[in-house]
Amino acid sequence: AISGSAGLSSTLAAVEKGRKILLANKEVLVMAGGFFKEQAFRYKAEVIPVDSEHSAIFQCLQASSAKEVEKLILTASGGPFLRTSLNELTNVSPEMALDHPKWSMGRKISIDSATMMNKGLEIIEARWLFDMTPEKIDVVVHPQSIVHSMVQFVDASIIAQMSIPDMKIPIMYALTYPERNYSSFERVDFSKTNVLEFEPPDTRRFPALEFAKKALSEPESMAIVLNAANEIAVAAFLSGKIGFLQIMEVVEHVMGLHKPFEIHGLDDVHEHDIWARKVTESWISS
């Protein structure tokens, strides 16, 4: 559950011990997805996702085999700026961006939710967790955050996982899997929650989703650069060095400077991560 790239080495160390990993750090798979999966297979480490969206997909997949899956559908709350215009986004403060309407999260993840980079990283995470090609992963905005994600099957059926937005539920599922234990957590009351809305994301205002898909279309080092540039840019925004919209401008600029390579080990991951951080910090300071 260590946030960001800092969780990579310790998670891989647990994999090499053949442990069951309850993965709450998406950056591990964003930075080293292919290598991580190879190591998990090699050391017979079981990986159970804790992220609410990936836990939902993991639960839905219990109903069928992988070959019967047509599409994964990740849901996004839309964050605090779902209805905010581009012009208004230029004046967003860190305090405004940290005020998420549904989830209580750490500072970095809250900003990622506001830019929808969180969902971009989740697309990459889903690609590796579930061995799914990028074109089979969709995102829909669902402001109520009751449907945590869905799986569409080849017969046109869709299975969704629903619960109130509370991270205790997917954490408990991961801890007790493959069983379900009783909990006293709040239940969804459909007599009160009688509207569930869905809409496509606005990639013009939230280009992070397109950046994530671009990273998946390139050799693996591009996703490392995406993640590192975003971490540095978010920190710069929180410290008042750049504006909200500049977070994505920084990420796009650094991705444009990178010549992507395939990743063959942890040293490659660290090399590209360090390069991206230095370039990002230099560009922001200039």
N, C-alpha and C positions, 0 to 999 in steps of 0.2 A: 504493500500500500504506500510505499515511498513515492512521492509525486515526481514526475518528470524523469529525465535521463538518469538521475541519481539512483534510481531503482534497478538499473540494468544489471550491474555486476552481481549484486546480492541475489537477484532472482535467478540468474544463470548458475550461481553457486548452488542454490537449492535444487535446480534441475539436475546438476551433475551428481547430486546425492540421491537422485531418483525419488524425490519427495513428491507428495501431492501439493500442487501449487494453486492456491486460491488467488487468482490474478486480479488485482485492483489497480494495476499500473499499465495503461494502454501504451505508453511510450516504449515499453519493452518490445512490443510487437511492431510498433511503428519504426523503430530504429533497427531492429534485428529480427524481423519476422521469420524469414526463411531459415536463418541460422538457428534461431530459438527453437523452431519446430523440429529441425534436424537433431538438435541436442536433446530435446524432450523425447523423441523417438528412440534415440541411441541409449539414453539412460532410463527409459521406461517411466518417465515422470508424467503423472496425470495433471492436466491443466483444466481447472474449473473457473470460468469467468465470473467476476463479481460485479463489474459494471452493469447497471440495471438493464441496458439495452442488450448487451451480449448474454447476460443471464437469461433474459426473456427468449432470445433466439435459441440458446442452449436448451431451455425447457421445451420450446415448441418442437425442436428437432427430435425429442424423445418419441414423437408420434410416428416417425417414418424413417426411411433410409435416405442417405445423402443423394442417391441417384434420382430420387423422386422430388427433390427440391428444385423449384423453378426460379425463385427469387427470395432474397432476404430484404425486409423492409424495416429500416431503422427509423424510429420516431424521434423527433426533436421538439422540445418545448417552444423553441423560437427565442428563448431568453428574454431579457428585459426590453429589447428594442425591436420586437417583432413588428410593431406598427409605427416605428420611428422612421421618418424620411431621411434621405441621404444628407440633406442640408442640416437637419437637426443633429445628426450623428457627429458633425464636426465639432460640436460643443459639449460632447459627452465627457464627464469627469470620471475618475476612478471610482468614486463613491456611487455614482449612478450605475456604472457597469457592474459593480459588485452586488447590486440589489436584485438578486434573481427572484422572479415571482413564484417559483415552485420549489426549488431545491436549496438547501443550505450546504454550501461547499467551501473549499479552500479558496484563497484569493486567486491563484493562477487558474484553476479550473473554472472559477466564476467568470473570469475575463474570457477564457476560451469559449464558454457558453454564449457570452454576449456577442462574440465575433463569429460564432458557429464553427470555429476551428475545432472545438471539442468533437463536433459531429464529423468533421473531416478526418480527424485522427481515428475516430471510431470506425469509419469506412475501411481504413487501412488495417485496423485491428481485426475487424470482421473477416477481411480477405484471408488473413493468416490463421485465425482461430478456427474457421470453418472450411478452409481450403476452397473458397468460393472466388470465381473470377470477378473482377471489378464490375463488369457490365451486369452482373446478377445481384448487385447491391444497390438498393434505392434508399432515399431519405424522404420522409414526409414530415411536415410540421404538424404537431398535435398539441395545442396549447394546454389542454387539461392534464397532460402527463399521467393518464390512467392506463392507456395502452403503451407498454414499454418497448415493444417491437413485435414484428409479425414475420411469419414465413409463409410464402405462397408456394403451393405444390403444383405438379404437372397436371393434375386433374381440375385445376382452377380453385381448389379449396384454399382457404387462408386460415391459419391458426395463430391466434394472438395470445399474449400473456398480459394480464391486467391486474393491477393492484393500486392502492394509494401510492403517491410518490414518497416513499420512505426507504432509505438504503438498508434499514435493518432487515427488510424482507429478502432481497437477493443475497445479503451476507449470510443470513440464517440458512437459506437454501443451499449455498455453497458449503457451509459447515456441516450440514446434515445429509447432503447428497450421498447416495441415491434415494434416501428416504425423505419424507416431509414430516416434520414434527409440529405439534400444535403450537400456536402462538396466540397471544392476546392482542396482537396488533389490530389497528382499526381496519374494518372491512369497507369495501366499496358499497355504497348505498345507491343503487340505480334509481330509486325513487327521488333522490336529490340530485345525483349526477346524471341528468337525463339528456345531456347534449355532449356528444363527442365529435369534435371538429378535426378535419384533416385538410391540408393544403400543400401545394408544392413550395419548396424553399425559394426565396428570391436571391439568386446567385449574383445579381448585380449589386445588391447591398451587402451580401455575405459571400464574397468570392472564395472563402476558405474551402468550400466544398469542391470547387473546380480545381483549386491548388492540390488538394488531396488526390483527386482523380488523375491529375497530371503526374503527380509523384508515382502513382501506381503504374502508369504507362511507361515509366522510365526504369532503368536499372535501380537497384535497391538503395544506393547512396542518396538518391534524391529525397527519399522520405526522411532520412537522417537530417539532411539540410533543412527541409521544411520544419521539422520539429525543433531543431536547435535555433534557427532564426526566429521562430515564433516564441520560444522561451525567453530569448534575449529581448525581443520587441515588447512582450507583455511586461517584463520587468521594467523596461524603459518607460512604458506608459504609466505603470503604477507609481513610478518615481517622478512623473511629471516632465520627462525629457521629450516625449513625443505625444501627439494626439491620438485619439481612438482610431480614426481611419488610417493613420499612418502605420498601425500594426501590420495590416495586410500589405501596405505599400512596401514595407521593409521586407516582409517574407517573399513577396513576388520578385523584388530586386535581387535578393540573395540567391533565390532559386534560378534566376536568369543568368547568374554568373557561374553557376556550377556545371561541370561536365560530369555526368553521372557514370558510376562504375558498379559492377557487381560486388557483393559483399561475400568474403570467404572466411571471415572470423572476427573475433572481438576487436583485434587490433585495427582492422579496416573501419569498424564502426566508430571507434574512438578517434581515428585520424580524420574522418569526414566531419564528425561532431565538433572537434576542436577547430577545424578550418572554418566551418560555418559560423561558429561563435565569434571568432576573431574578425571575420569579414563583417558580420552584423554589427558588432560593437564599434568597429572602425567607421562604418557608414553612418551609424546613428550619431557618433561623436562629431562627425564632419558636417 
